[in-house]
Each structure stands twice: as structure tokens, then as C-alpha cells.
């Protein structure tokens, strides 16, 4: 009976170690795919080579002008959600996809630019949803 208890204890310890390794790998992410924060993805699309004289104009640019801006959602229609989160004062994101759906939980807290043209700011506390298309 003593040998069975030792074997069971070794088996339990092995299971705990296995779970810790699996949990650690999940927290650190897959080594094959580097983690890139959402903000870097959005700004990485905005960078162009120095030799390129023409500057790309984003389809939509959202800038937070309040201390905290409630949920701002930007997504490709029928596709990926590019952003679904709160923003902080001074934070801005730009997206270059040909068509985007934008939902502002509080339209008075953000400044939106569509294809380089400022969009009229909404009222404080007003929810606003609209679609932006890049010019042809």
C-alpha cells in the first residue's frame, strides 16, 4: 500500500508540473507568432518608407479628446473587428481598409477624420454608428 501512495503522489506532481508548463506557454504566447499589440498594428500600417513622397490618408482616424473615451469599435463589414476598447486622452488610431464600420459609444469624446476630412463631432453621451468608404 505504501508503494501505491508514492506512485500516486509522483503522478499528481507530474500533472501539476504539466499544467504549469502549459499555462506558462499560453501566457507567453506561441513562439512562432510574435505578439504585436493592437496599437502597434494600427500605427504600423501608417508608416511608409522615407523615399515615398506621397502620404497615405487613412480611411478613418479616431482621436480621444476626453480623459477616457468609452468603447470605440472599428471593424471591416462582415469581417474582422479591428478595435473594440476604451481609449485614453491623446490616443489615436488610424485604419486604411477600403470600407469600415465605426461605432462610438460617446460621440462627444472623440474626434473622427474620414479620408482626411474632419467629421462633425457628436453630442456628449450620444451613440453614433456609421460606415466609411475610401475614395476610389
C-alpha positions as CSV (number, residue, x, y, z in Angstrom):
1,X,0.0,0.0,0.0
2,X,2.9,2.4,0.6
3,X,4.2,2.0,-2.9
4,X,0.8,2.9,-4.4
5,X,0.7,6.1,-2.4
6,X,4.2,7.1,-3.6
7,X,3.2,6.3,-7.2
8,X,0.0,8.4,-6.8
9,X,2.0,11.3,-5.3
10,X,4.5,11.2,-8.2
11,X,1.7,11.1,-10.8
12,X,-0.1,14.1,-9.1
13,X,3.2,16.1,-9.0
14,X,3.8,15.3,-12.7
15,X,0.3,16.5,-13.6
16,X,0.8,19.8,-11.7
17,X,4.1,20.4,-13.5
18,X,2.5,19.7,-16.8
19,X,-0.3,22.1,-16.1
20,X,2.1,24.8,-15.1
21,X,4.1,24.4,-18.3
22,X,1.0,24.5,-20.4
23,X,-0.2,27.6,-18.6
24,X,3.1,29.4,-18.9
25,X,3.3,28.8,-22.6
26,X,-0.3,30.1,-23.0
27,X,0.6,33.3,-21.1
28,X,3.8,33.9,-23.1
29,X,2.1,33.2,-26.4
30,X,3.2,30.9,-29.3
31,X,6.9,31.2,-30.1
32,X,6.2,31.0,-33.8
33,X,3.9,34.1,-33.9
34,X,5.3,37.3,-32.3
35,X,2.7,39.2,-30.3
36,X,2.0,42.6,-31.6
37,X,-0.3,45.0,-29.6
38,X,-3.3,46.4,-31.4
39,X,-1.9,50.0,-31.2
40,X,1.3,48.9,-33.0
41,X,-0.7,47.1,-35.7
42,X,-2.7,50.2,-36.4
43,X,0.3,52.6,-36.4
44,X,2.4,50.1,-38.4
45,X,0.0,50.4,-41.3
46,X,0.6,54.2,-41.2
47,X,4.3,54.0,-41.7
48,X,5.7,54.4,-45.2
49,X,9.2,54.5,-46.5
50,X,11.0,57.8,-46.3
51,X,11.6,57.8,-50.0
52,X,7.8,57.7,-50.6
53,X,6.8,61.3,-51.1
54,X,3.0,60.8,-51.2
55,X,1.5,60.3,-47.8
56,X,-1.4,57.8,-47.5
57,X,-4.5,59.2,-46.0
58,X,-6.3,56.8,-43.6
59,X,-9.8,55.8,-44.3
60,X,-10.7,56.6,-40.7
61,X,-8.7,58.2,-37.8
62,X,-10.2,58.3,-34.3
63,X,-8.6,60.5,-31.6
64,X,-9.7,60.6,-28.0
65,X,-10.2,64.2,-26.7
66,X,-11.7,63.3,-23.3
67,X,-9.9,61.9,-20.2
68,X,-11.4,58.5,-21.1
69,X,-13.4,57.6,-24.2
70,X,-15.9,54.8,-23.8
71,X,-15.9,51.8,-26.2
72,X,-14.8,52.7,-29.7
73,X,-15.5,49.9,-32.2
74,X,-13.9,49.7,-35.7
75,X,-14.5,46.7,-37.9
76,X,-14.4,45.6,-41.5
77,X,-18.0,45.0,-42.6
78,X,-18.7,41.3,-42.4
79,X,-15.2,40.6,-41.2
80,X,-12.6,41.3,-38.6
81,X,-13.0,43.6,-35.6
82,X,-10.0,45.9,-35.6
83,X,-10.8,47.7,-32.4
84,X,-13.2,47.2,-29.5
85,X,-12.0,49.1,-26.4
86,X,-11.8,52.3,-24.5
87,X,-9.3,54.9,-25.4
88,X,-7.3,57.5,-23.3
89,X,-6.8,61.2,-23.8
90,X,-4.5,61.9,-26.8
91,X,-4.6,58.3,-28.1
92,X,-5.4,58.0,-31.7
93,X,-5.7,55.1,-34.2
94,X,-5.8,55.1,-38.0
95,X,-7.1,52.4,-40.4
96,X,-6.6,52.1,-44.1
97,X,-9.1,49.4,-45.2
98,X,-11.4,50.3,-48.1
99,X,-14.5,50.1,-46.0
100,X,-15.0,50.3,-42.2
101,X,-17.9,50.3,-39.8
102,X,-17.4,52.6,-36.8
103,X,-19.4,52.7,-33.6
104,X,-18.8,55.4,-31.0
105,X,-20.3,54.8,-27.6
106,X,-19.9,58.5,-26.8
107,X,-19.5,60.6,-29.9
108,X,-18.7,63.7,-27.9
109,X,-15.4,62.3,-26.6
110,X,-13.7,61.6,-29.9
111,X,-12.5,63.5,-32.9
112,X,-13.0,61.5,-36.2
113,X,-11.4,62.1,-39.5
114,X,-12.8,60.4,-42.6
115,X,-10.5,60.2,-45.6
116,X,-8.6,63.3,-44.3
117,X,-11.7,65.3,-43.8
118,X,-12.9,66.1,-40.2
119,X,-16.3,64.6,-39.3
120,X,-18.6,66.8,-37.2
121,X,-18.3,65.9,-33.6
122,X,-21.3,64.3,-32.0
123,X,-23.1,65.4,-28.8
124,X,-21.8,64.4,-25.4
125,X,-23.3,61.0,-24.4
126,X,-24.7,60.3,-27.9
127,X,-24.0,56.9,-29.5
128,X,-23.1,57.1,-33.2
129,X,-22.7,54.4,-35.8
130,X,-21.6,55.0,-39.4
131,X,-19.7,53.4,-42.4
132,X,-16.7,55.0,-44.0
133,X,-15.5,54.1,-47.5
134,X,-12.2,55.0,-49.0
135,X,-12.3,57.2,-52.1
136,X,-12.0,55.3,-55.4
